[in-house]
Each structure stands twice: as C-alpha cells, then as structure tokens.
Amino acid sequence: MIDLLQSQINPNVSSHGGFVALMDVKNNDVYLQLGGGCQGCGMATVTLRSGIEKMIRANIPEVGAVIDVTDHDNGMSPYYK
C-alpha cells in the first residue's frame, strides 16, 4: 500500500500541491488522510473515489472500504479556507 501511494498516487496529486498519507488499515479497510492542496478542496471526494480508490482497488483488490479521515476544515495549507 505504501509503495502504491509513493510511486503512483502521490505523484499524481502532487501536481495540485496535495498528498495522501496512509493512517491505518483495519480489517482490510484503509484509512487515508489527504493533505496540502487536497485538504479542503471541493473536489477531494471525487479525487478519492474516482482516482485514488480506483487505483487502490486495481492494485490491491482485497481492500475493503477506503475511508477519508481528513479534517478538511483545518490545516497548514488547505485548498480553501
């Protein structure tokens, strides 16, 4: 999972100033935190579901839920304040 984040997912979201961090894995459910330009962005849910989750499932089919644990209202550099 970490290799996938580092090699494929983060290079894609970094073009918008964002990054994705793996926070936890429990019972095949993956907990992700979006940061930088992804935090607070109105398109974060679309990016998560249509991009990140699809990429994870294509590479790791046994993954259960993909859960966003990001506090989109706070942070060092949210897209929108």
Buried (B, 14 or more C-beta within 10 A) or exposed (E): BEEBBEEBBBEBBBEBBBBBBBEEEEEEEBBBBBBBBBBBBEEBEEBBEEBBBEBBEEEEEEBEEBBBEBEBEEBEEBBEE
